[in-house]
Amino acid sequence: MDEPDRMNRLEMRLTEQEATIEDLNRAVTEQWRVIDRLSRQIAGLREQVEEAAARAVPRGPEPPPPHY
């Protein structure tokens, strides 16, 4: 195997690996954006539920249904 051919193959592999790493980095970055957005939505919903629970008027036991 001659040296220039070997170097060409190594350079092609390196280029392909760099492209793959860039693609994976973009995918991970986008996933983190989605995770961050969903985490903020969950936190907002949790606050809404806690506020609704705090506003709820505590009542006594439920009266029996009318058919009793």
C-alpha positions in Angstrom: 0.0 0.0 0.0 1.5 3.3 -1.0 1.7 6.2 1.4 -0.4 8.8 -0.5 -3.3 6.4 -0.8 -3.1 5.7 2.9 -3.0 9.4 3.8 -6.0 10.1 1.5 -8.1 7.4 3.2 -7.1 8.8 6.6 -8.0 12.3 5.6 -11.4 11.1 4.3 -12.1 9.3 7.5 -11.2 12.3 9.6 -13.4 14.5 7.5 -16.3 12.1 7.8 -15.8 11.8 11.6 -15.7 15.6 12.0 -19.0 15.9 10.0 -20.6 13.2 12.2 -19.4 15.0 15.4 -20.9 18.3 14.1 -24.2 16.6 13.3 -24.3 14.9 16.8 -23.5 18.2 18.4 -26.4 20.0 16.6 -28.7 17.2 17.6 -27.7 17.3 21.3 -27.9 21.1 21.3 -31.5 21.0 19.9 -32.5 18.3 22.4 -31.2 20.5 25.3 -33.3 23.4 24.0 -36.4 21.2 23.9 -35.6 19.8 27.4 -35.1 23.3 28.8 -38.4 24.6 27.2 -40.3 21.6 28.6 -38.7 22.0 32.0 -39.9 25.6 32.1 -43.4 24.6 31.0 -43.5 22.0 33.8 -42.4 24.5 36.4 -45.1 26.9 35.2 -47.8 24.2 35.4 -46.6 23.2 38.8 -47.0 26.7 40.0 -50.5 27.0 38.5 -51.5 23.7 40.3 -50.1 24.9 43.6 -51.9 28.3 43.3 -55.1 26.6 42.4 -54.8 24.2 45.4 -54.1 27.2 47.7 -57.2 29.0 46.4 -59.4 26.0 46.8 -61.9 26.3 49.6 -61.6 23.4 52.0 -65.0 21.8 52.3 -66.3 19.2 54.7 -67.2 15.7 53.6 -69.2 15.5 50.4 -72.9 15.1 50.9 -74.4 11.8 49.8 -75.8 11.6 46.3 -79.5 12.4 46.0 -80.6 8.8 45.4 -79.7 7.8 49.0 
